[in-house]
Amino acid sequence: MKVAIIHYWLVGMRGGEKVIEALCEMYPQADIFTHVYVPELVSDRIRRHRIIPSYINSLPRAARMYKSYLPLMPLALEQLDLRGYDLVISSESGPSKGVIPSPGALHVCYCHTPMRYIWNMYHDYRDSAGRMTRLLMPPLSHYLRMWDVSSASRVDSFVANSATVANRIQRYYGRESVVIHPPVDTDAFSIAAPSELGDYYLMAGELVSYKRPDLAVRAFNEMGLKLVVIGSGEMLDEIRRIAGPTISVMGSQPFDVLKKHYSRCRALIFPGEEDFGMVPVEAMASGRPVVAFARGGATETVAKGVSGVFFGEQTVEAICKAVASLADLECDPYKIATHARQFGREQFFNKMRTHIDTLLAKRLAAY
């Protein structure tokens, strides 16, 4: 069986690329199509595959400015030659599902989220954009929305990474989907001995505006508690500027450093709304509780009263109250880690294989 995997861009190793790694394990013979490919920024597992970039990859400064070429990506996807592929798996959060498979091919879309910058977070992105971008966004986004909805008909089956995303797929595309949580390598994390636990809280992940890292920093400034921040992104300089004396901003760190801080922190602070959110699962796999905003994927992964607590509003006051409420949580690291394992890699492999094999069998029976 000839398999094609379509991913929006390969310029780093975040949650979407972890899904691609898992798909590569499932289909080691697969070819990967993408808009932009920076080999040194992706894993060896991905680089072993034949990777075919779209013409976006050859445009000026595409490795850094790929998002600026978003309006050209629908046309680029439709130029990709997928003749001869029996199974097409698109990985969607930037545009990837709009490819044109062969008539007899099965097209499964693993949707991390419909493009947030034209749908549920359109106004947030527009408000934070520069003057020229704000002027161009309305007509370009209108065009992209029409294409995005029409291209949904090219998908035979949608798989959502969370119930939150399944609701968006229904709202924006009018399509049903099956929920299969993304693979988290829960076995890569370990529980620290009680004597090794630190006196700090942890915030980890990309520092971008929609994740609201500024809220957590301001809350810990107010409480005077220690907070370690691990991650990089467009808000790194701002976070360093507003951080008080109890905040340690470490920037991007190797996995071993992140793993150590997961297992030794008092709790993970998760102030944003994520589509799924691998970071809380990784913290829980390390036996540590999570303080999370009560929206998005965290509501599906964090068990209230068992592996963490929630706050209902994205305010400094709400975060402070939630952190204080941790004192009432009976924190059992082994129960928390056991809870996290239900989001491990095996659940992804088993559910994706079963879903795709069932669809292929139905298609074969129809011919």
Secondary structure, DSSP 8 states (H G I E B T S, - for coil): --EEEEES-BSS-SHHHHHHHHHHHH-TT-EEEES-B-GGGS-HHHHTS-EEE-GGGGSTTHHHHGGGGGGGHHHHHHHS--TT-SEEEEEESSS-TT----TT-EEEEEES-S-TTTTTTHHHHHHHS-HHHHHHHHHHHHHHHHHHHHHGGG-SEEEESSHHHHHHHHHHH---EEE----B-GGG-----GGG--SEEEEES---GGG-HHHHHHHHHHHT-EEEEE--STTHHHHHHH--TTEEEEES--HHHHHHHHHHSS-EEE-S--SS-HHHHHHHHTT--EEEESSTTHHHHS-BTTTEEEESSSSHHHHHHHHHHGGGS---HHHHHHHHGGGBHHHHHHHHHHHHHHHHHHHHHH-
